[in-house]
Amino acid sequence: MKLYYHPLSGHSHRARLYLSLIGEPFELVEVDLPSGEHKKPAFLKLNPLGQVPVLVDGDTVVPDSNAILIYASKRFGKTDWLPQTPAGAAAVERWLSIAAGDLAFGAAAARLVTVFSAKLDAEAAIKRAHGLLQRMEDVLADRPWLAGDSPTIADVALYSYTARAPEGFVDLNAYPNVLAWLARIEALPGFVEFQRTPVGLAA
């Protein structure tokens, strides 16, 4: 398998982290975002949206980080990471939707402003980030993982941008349960760190 990625992309890290956690071999292929490689014809054949990450597994091409988490879980039978019961699957899917919604438009967007100079409303993104962090804090007060009693792809989907939220001026210090959850993920066998950028509160 080949994973087309960029080291500063939280979506890319999400996919890379999961493949490493489940111990499946893959080749990293860095896409030169600053030069616009992701918008050139060769890459657009893999993902017409021109976004990383993209997983290529033989003849199967899977764009989108959350889709990659689901594909790899199904492909390698990782039912511990993606439960098969209706309730378990629904609990995971809820967090995948949050990752594509409040996380993307909150902590991830705030970080886009500082790391990539994106023209976004940083104040609104930071406010949205804290709203999600409080919800996570409350959930994690009752259990160690977001979707149950063991780690799932829900935790992987939320990890990267939450861990680097301070780079977008989102302070995590008021959320001890979230900080403990981040530490639990970082202690998992196969964990790989998301590259740090000295900006925002991390400067």
Phi and psi restraints in degrees (value plus and minus 20) as a CYANA .aco file:
   2 LYS   PHI    -140.6  -100.6
   2 LYS   PSI     115.0   155.0
   3 LEU   PHI    -134.4   -94.4
   3 LEU   PSI      92.4   132.4
   4 TYR   PHI    -103.6   -63.6
   4 TYR   PSI     105.1   145.1
   5 TYR   PHI    -172.1  -132.1
   5 TYR   PSI     154.8   194.8
   6 HIS   PHI    -155.0  -115.0
   6 HIS   PSI     117.7   157.7
   7 PRO   PHI     -85.2   -45.2
   7 PRO   PSI     -40.3    -0.3
   8 LEU   PHI    -117.3   -77.3
   8 LEU   PSI     -18.5    21.5
   9 SER   PHI    -109.1   -69.1
   9 SER   PSI     100.4   140.4
  10 GLY   PHI     -86.5   -46.5
  10 GLY   PSI     -52.8   -12.8
  11 HIS   PHI     -83.2   -43.2
  11 HIS   PSI     -61.3   -21.3
  12 SER   PHI     -83.9   -43.9
  12 SER   PSI     -63.6   -23.6
  13 HIS   PHI     -83.2   -43.2
  13 HIS   PSI     -57.4   -17.4
  14 ARG   PHI     -74.4   -34.4
  14 ARG   PSI     -68.2   -28.2
  15 ALA   PHI     -88.8   -48.8
  15 ALA   PSI     -64.1   -24.1
  16 ARG   PHI     -81.9   -41.9
  16 ARG   PSI     -63.8   -23.8
  17 LEU   PHI     -79.6   -39.6
  17 LEU   PSI     -65.7   -25.7
  18 TYR   PHI     -85.6   -45.6
  18 TYR   PSI     -65.0   -25.0
  19 LEU   PHI     -80.3   -40.3
  19 LEU   PSI     -54.9   -14.9
  20 SER   PHI     -91.8   -51.8
  20 SER   PSI     -60.6   -20.6
  21 LEU   PHI     -83.3   -43.3
  21 LEU   PSI     -55.1   -15.1
  22 ILE   PHI    -109.9   -69.9
  22 ILE   PSI     -21.2    18.8
  23 GLY   PHI      53.6    93.6
  23 GLY   PSI       5.3    45.3
  24 GLU   PHI    -112.5   -72.5
  24 GLU   PSI     112.3   152.3
  25 PRO   PHI     -90.7   -50.7
  25 PRO   PSI     120.6   160.6
  26 PHE   PHI    -176.7  -136.7
  26 PHE   PSI     140.5   180.5
  27 GLU   PHI    -126.6   -86.6
  27 GLU   PSI     111.3   151.3
  28 LEU   PHI    -106.2   -66.2
  28 LEU   PSI     110.6   150.6
  29 VAL   PHI    -142.8  -102.8
  29 VAL   PSI      88.3   128.3
  30 GLU   PHI     -96.9   -56.9
  30 GLU   PSI     112.4   152.4
  31 VAL   PHI    -121.1   -81.1
  31 VAL   PSI     107.3   147.3
  32 ASP   PHI     -99.7   -59.7
  32 ASP   PSI      67.7   107.7
  33 LEU   PHI     -84.5   -44.5
  33 LEU   PSI     -63.2   -23.2
  34 PRO   PHI     -78.1   -38.1
  34 PRO   PSI     -51.7   -11.7
  35 SER   PHI    -106.3   -66.3
  35 SER   PSI     -24.5    15.5
  36 GLY   PHI      62.3   102.3
  36 GLY   PSI       2.0    42.0
  37 GLU   PHI     -79.5   -39.5
  37 GLU   PSI     -51.1   -11.1
  38 HIS   PHI     -91.6   -51.6
  38 HIS   PSI     -30.4     9.6
  39 LYS   PHI    -127.0   -87.0
  39 LYS   PSI     -13.7    26.3
  40 LYS   PHI    -112.1   -72.1
  40 LYS   PSI     137.2   177.2
  41 PRO   PHI     -72.9   -32.9
  41 PRO   PSI     -60.4   -20.4
  42 ALA   PHI     -81.2   -41.2
  42 ALA   PSI     -63.6   -23.6
  43 PHE   PHI     -96.2   -56.2
  43 PHE   PSI     -55.2   -15.2
  44 LEU   PHI     -84.1   -44.1
  44 LEU   PSI     -40.7    -0.7
  45 LYS   PHI     -87.8   -47.8
  45 LYS   PSI     -50.3   -10.3
  46 LEU   PHI    -101.3   -61.3
  46 LEU   PSI     -62.8   -22.8
  47 ASN   PHI    -162.6  -122.6
  47 ASN   PSI      82.7   122.7
  48 PRO   PHI     -78.2   -38.2
  48 PRO   PSI     -39.0     1.0
  49 LEU   PHI     -98.8   -58.8
  49 LEU   PSI     -31.5     8.5
  50 GLY   PHI      46.7    86.7
  50 GLY   PSI      23.2    63.2
  51 GLN   PHI    -149.6  -109.6
  51 GLN   PSI     129.1   169.1
  52 VAL   PHI    -120.8   -80.8
  52 VAL   PSI     132.7   172.7
  53 PRO   PHI    -111.8   -71.8
  53 PRO   PSI     146.8   186.8
  54 VAL   PHI    -156.9  -116.9
  54 VAL   PSI     112.1   152.1
  55 LEU   PHI    -124.4   -84.4
  55 LEU   PSI     110.2   150.2
  56 VAL   PHI    -136.0   -96.0
  56 VAL   PSI      97.5   137.5
  57 ASP   PHI    -144.9  -104.9
  57 ASP   PSI      72.8   112.8
  58 GLY   PHI      44.5    84.5
  58 GLY   PSI    -142.1  -102.1
  59 ASP   PHI    -109.4   -69.4
  59 ASP   PSI     -20.8    19.2
  60 THR   PHI    -116.2   -76.2
  60 THR   PSI     106.8   146.8
  61 VAL   PHI    -136.0   -96.0
  61 VAL   PSI     103.8   143.8
  62 VAL   PHI    -143.0  -103.0
  62 VAL   PSI      80.7   120.7
  63 PRO   PHI    -100.9   -60.9
  63 PRO   PSI     144.5   184.5
  64 ASP   PHI      64.0   104.0
  64 ASP   PSI     106.3   146.3
  65 SER   PHI     -84.0   -44.0
  65 SER   PSI     -64.2   -24.2
  66 ASN   PHI     -86.5   -46.5
  66 ASN   PSI     -56.7   -16.7
  67 ALA   PHI     -82.8   -42.8
  67 ALA   PSI     -56.5   -16.5
  68 ILE   PHI     -85.1   -45.1
  68 ILE   PSI     -60.5   -20.5
  69 LEU   PHI     -80.0   -40.0
  69 LEU   PSI     -64.0   -24.0
  70 ILE   PHI     -88.7   -48.7
  70 ILE   PSI     -64.7   -24.7
  71 TYR   PHI     -78.6   -38.6
  71 TYR   PSI     -69.8   -29.8
  72 ALA   PHI     -84.3   -44.3
  72 ALA   PSI     -56.7   -16.7
  73 SER   PHI     -82.6   -42.6
  73 SER   PSI     -65.6   -25.6
  74 LYS   PHI     -90.2   -50.2
  74 LYS   PSI     -62.4   -22.4
  75 ARG   PHI     -81.4   -41.4
  75 ARG   PSI     -58.6   -18.6
  76 PHE   PHI    -130.4   -90.4
  76 PHE   PSI      -6.6    33.4
  77 GLY   PHI      43.5    83.5
  77 GLY   PSI      18.1    58.1
  78 LYS   PHI    -108.2   -68.2
  78 LYS   PSI      50.9    90.9
  79 THR   PHI     -92.0   -52.0
  79 THR   PSI     -35.2     4.8
  80 ASP   PHI     -93.2   -53.2
  80 ASP   PSI     -52.2   -12.2
  81 TRP   PHI    -106.9   -66.9
  81 TRP   PSI     -45.3    -5.3
  82 LEU   PHI    -153.7  -113.7
  82 LEU   PSI      71.2   111.2
  83 PRO   PHI     -76.1   -36.1
  83 PRO   PSI     128.9   168.9
  84 GLN   PHI    -119.0   -79.0
  84 GLN   PSI     -32.5     7.5
  85 THR   PHI     -90.6   -50.6
  85 THR   PSI     130.0   170.0
  86 PRO   PHI     -74.8   -34.8
  86 PRO   PSI     -64.8   -24.8
  87 ALA   PHI     -88.0   -48.0
  87 ALA   PSI     -61.7   -21.7
  88 GLY   PHI     -86.3   -46.3
  88 GLY   PSI     -63.8   -23.8
  89 ALA   PHI     -84.5   -44.5
  89 ALA   PSI     -59.7   -19.7
  90 ALA   PHI     -85.6   -45.6
  90 ALA   PSI     -59.1   -19.1
  91 ALA   PHI     -82.2   -42.2
  91 ALA   PSI     -60.8   -20.8
  92 VAL   PHI     -87.8   -47.8
  92 VAL   PSI     -65.9   -25.9
  93 GLU   PHI     -80.1   -40.1
  93 GLU   PSI     -55.9   -15.9
  94 ARG   PHI     -77.0   -37.0
  94 ARG   PSI     -63.9   -23.9
  95 TRP   PHI     -93.9   -53.9
  95 TRP   PSI     -50.5   -10.5
  96 LEU   PHI     -84.1   -44.1
  96 LEU   PSI     -57.5   -17.5
  97 SER   PHI     -85.8   -45.8
  97 SER   PSI     -59.7   -19.7
  98 ILE   PHI     -84.6   -44.6
  98 ILE   PSI     -58.8   -18.8
  99 ALA   PHI     -81.6   -41.6
  99 ALA   PSI     -56.1   -16.1
 100 ALA   PHI    -104.0   -64.0
 100 ALA   PSI     -30.2     9.8
 101 GLY   PHI    -132.6   -92.6
 101 GLY   PSI    -113.9   -73.9
 102 ASP   PHI     -80.8   -40.8
 102 ASP   PSI     -55.6   -15.6
 103 LEU   PHI     -89.4   -49.4
 103 LEU   PSI     -66.0   -26.0
 104 ALA   PHI     -83.0   -43.0
 104 ALA   PSI     -59.2   -19.2
 105 PHE   PHI    -114.0   -74.0
 105 PHE   PSI     -19.7    20.3
 106 GLY   PHI    -129.3   -89.3
 106 GLY   PSI    -120.5   -80.5
 107 ALA   PHI     -79.8   -39.8
 107 ALA   PSI     -60.1   -20.1
 108 ALA   PHI     -85.6   -45.6
 108 ALA   PSI     -62.3   -22.3
 109 ALA   PHI     -86.1   -46.1
 109 ALA   PSI     -61.0   -21.0
 110 ALA   PHI     -81.1   -41.1
 110 ALA   PSI     -57.8   -17.8
 111 ARG   PHI     -91.4   -51.4
 111 ARG   PSI     -53.0   -13.0
 112 LEU   PHI     -78.5   -38.5
 112 LEU   PSI     -54.5   -14.5
 113 VAL   PHI     -85.5   -45.5
 113 VAL   PSI     -65.0   -25.0
 114 THR   PHI    -103.4   -63.4
 114 THR   PSI     -56.6   -16.6
 115 VAL   PHI    -105.9   -65.9
 115 VAL   PSI     -58.8   -18.8
 116 PHE   PHI    -136.4   -96.4
 116 PHE   PSI     -13.5    26.5
 117 SER   PHI      37.2    77.2
 117 SER   PSI      16.3    56.3
 118 ALA   PHI     -88.4   -48.4
 118 ALA   PSI     123.8   163.8
 119 LYS   PHI    -107.9   -67.9
 119 LYS   PSI      56.8    96.8
 120 LEU   PHI    -146.2  -106.2
 120 LEU   PSI     145.9   185.9
 121 ASP   PHI    -102.1   -62.1
 121 ASP   PSI      75.4   115.4
 122 ALA   PHI     -82.9   -42.9
 122 ALA   PSI     -60.3   -20.3
 123 GLU   PHI     -81.9   -41.9
 123 GLU   PSI     -63.9   -23.9
 124 ALA   PHI     -86.2   -46.2
 124 ALA   PSI     -58.9   -18.9
 125 ALA   PHI     -85.4   -45.4
 125 ALA   PSI     -61.9   -21.9
 126 ILE   PHI     -84.8   -44.8
 126 ILE   PSI     -61.5   -21.5
 127 LYS   PHI     -82.1   -42.1
 127 LYS   PSI     -63.6   -23.6
 128 ARG   PHI     -85.3   -45.3
 128 ARG   PSI     -57.7   -17.7
 129 ALA   PHI     -80.4   -40.4
 129 ALA   PSI     -64.1   -24.1
 130 HIS   PHI     -87.7   -47.7
 130 HIS   PSI     -52.7   -12.7
 131 GLY   PHI     -81.6   -41.6
 131 GLY   PSI     -64.0   -24.0
 132 LEU   PHI     -88.7   -48.7
 132 LEU   PSI     -61.8   -21.8
 133 LEU   PHI     -79.2   -39.2
 133 LEU   PSI     -57.8   -17.8
 134 GLN   PHI     -87.6   -47.6
 134 GLN   PSI     -58.1   -18.1
 135 ARG   PHI     -83.9   -43.9
 135 ARG   PSI     -62.2   -22.2
 136 MET   PHI     -83.9   -43.9
 136 MET   PSI     -62.4   -22.4
 137 GLU   PHI     -77.2   -37.2
 137 GLU   PSI     -64.0   -24.0
 138 ASP   PHI     -87.1   -47.1
 138 ASP   PSI     -62.9   -22.9
 139 VAL   PHI     -83.3   -43.3
 139 VAL   PSI     -63.0   -23.0
 140 LEU   PHI     -97.0   -57.0
 140 LEU   PSI     -24.0    16.0
 141 ALA   PHI     -93.6   -53.6
 141 ALA   PSI     -43.3    -3.3
 142 ASP   PHI    -126.8   -86.8
 142 ASP   PSI     -33.4     6.6
 143 ARG   PHI    -175.2  -135.2
 143 ARG   PSI     139.6   179.6
 144 PRO   PHI     -98.8   -58.8
 144 PRO   PSI     -40.4    -0.4
 145 TRP   PHI    -150.2  -110.2
 145 TRP   PSI     137.7   177.7
 146 LEU   PHI     -84.2   -44.2
 146 LEU   PSI     -58.8   -18.8
 147 ALA   PHI    -129.5   -89.5
 147 ALA   PSI     -10.5    29.5
 148 GLY   PHI     142.9   182.9
 148 GLY   PSI    -173.0  -133.0
 149 ASP   PHI    -115.2   -75.2
 149 ASP   PSI     -20.8    19.2
 150 SER   PHI    -159.1  -119.1
 150 SER   PSI     138.5   178.5
 151 PRO   PHI     -86.7   -46.7
 151 PRO   PSI     122.9   162.9
 152 THR   PHI    -154.2  -114.2
 152 THR   PSI     159.1   199.1
 153 ILE   PHI     -85.2   -45.2
 153 ILE   PSI     -35.0     5.0
 154 ALA   PHI     -81.4   -41.4
 154 ALA   PSI     -62.9   -22.9
 155 ASP   PHI     -86.5   -46.5
 155 ASP   PSI     -60.3   -20.3
 156 VAL   PHI     -83.4   -43.4
 156 VAL   PSI     -61.6   -21.6
 157 ALA   PHI     -85.0   -45.0
 157 ALA   PSI     -50.7   -10.7
 158 LEU   PHI    -113.7   -73.7
 158 LEU   PSI     -35.6     4.4
 159 TYR   PHI     -83.8   -43.8
 159 TYR   PSI     -77.1   -37.1
 160 SER   PHI     -78.5   -38.5
 160 SER   PSI     -72.1   -32.1
 161 TYR   PHI     -93.2   -53.2
 161 TYR   PSI     -47.5    -7.5
 162 THR   PHI     -88.8   -48.8
 162 THR   PSI     -64.4   -24.4
 163 ALA   PHI     -80.9   -40.9
 163 ALA   PSI     -55.2   -15.2
 164 ARG   PHI    -122.7   -82.7
 164 ARG   PSI      -4.9    35.1
 165 ALA   PHI     -75.3   -35.3
 165 ALA   PSI     -57.6   -17.6
 166 PRO   PHI     -78.9   -38.9
 166 PRO   PSI     -44.3    -4.3
 167 GLU   PHI     -84.9   -44.9
 167 GLU   PSI     -40.1    -0.1
 168 GLY   PHI    -125.3   -85.3
 168 GLY   PSI       3.3    43.3
 169 PHE   PHI      46.5    86.5
 169 PHE   PSI      10.1    50.1
 170 VAL   PHI    -125.5   -85.5
 170 VAL   PSI      89.9   129.9
 171 ASP   PHI    -100.8   -60.8
 171 ASP   PSI     108.4   148.4
 172 LEU   PHI    -115.7   -75.7
 172 LEU   PSI     -23.7    16.3
 173 ASN   PHI     -85.0   -45.0
 173 ASN   PSI     -40.6    -0.6
 174 ALA   PHI    -105.2   -65.2
 174 ALA   PSI     -15.2    24.8
 175 TYR   PHI    -146.9  -106.9
 175 TYR   PSI      54.1    94.1
 176 PRO   PHI     -82.3   -42.3
 176 PRO   PSI     -53.9   -13.9
 177 ASN   PHI     -87.6   -47.6
 177 ASN   PSI     -57.5   -17.5
 178 VAL   PHI     -86.5   -46.5
 178 VAL   PSI     -62.7   -22.7
 179 LEU   PHI     -82.6   -42.6
 179 LEU   PSI     -60.1   -20.1
 180 ALA   PHI     -86.2   -46.2
 180 ALA   PSI     -58.1   -18.1
 181 TRP   PHI     -83.7   -43.7
 181 TRP   PSI     -63.4   -23.4
 182 LEU   PHI     -78.1   -38.1
 182 LEU   PSI     -63.3   -23.3
 183 ALA   PHI     -83.9   -43.9
 183 ALA   PSI     -57.6   -17.6
 184 ARG   PHI     -84.2   -44.2
 184 ARG   PSI     -61.5   -21.5
 185 ILE   PHI     -83.8   -43.8
 185 ILE   PSI     -63.8   -23.8
 186 GLU   PHI     -86.5   -46.5
 186 GLU   PSI     -37.6     2.4
 187 ALA   PHI    -110.8   -70.8
 187 ALA   PSI     -25.0    15.0
 188 LEU   PHI     -90.3   -50.3
 188 LEU   PSI     122.4   162.4
 189 PRO   PHI     -80.6   -40.6
 189 PRO   PSI     112.9   152.9
 190 GLY   PHI      72.7   112.7
 190 GLY   PSI     -20.8    19.2
 191 PHE   PHI     -79.9   -39.9
 191 PHE   PSI     118.4   158.4
 192 VAL   PHI    -145.8  -105.8
 192 VAL   PSI     115.2   155.2
 193 GLU   PHI     -94.1   -54.1
 193 GLU   PSI     126.7   166.7
 194 PHE   PHI    -105.7   -65.7
 194 PHE   PSI     106.4   146.4
 195 GLN   PHI     -72.7   -32.7
 195 GLN   PSI     113.8   153.8
 196 ARG   PHI    -109.5   -69.5
 196 ARG   PSI     131.1   171.1
 197 THR   PHI    -147.7  -107.7
 197 THR   PSI     106.5   146.5
 198 PRO   PHI     -99.3   -59.3
 198 PRO   PSI      49.7    89.7
 199 VAL   PHI    -153.1  -113.1
 199 VAL   PSI     149.9   189.9
 200 GLY   PHI      40.9    80.9
 200 GLY   PSI    -157.7  -117.7
 201 LEU   PHI     -93.0   -53.0
 201 LEU   PSI     -32.1     7.9
 202 ALA   PHI    -111.1   -71.1
 202 ALA   PSI     -19.2    20.8
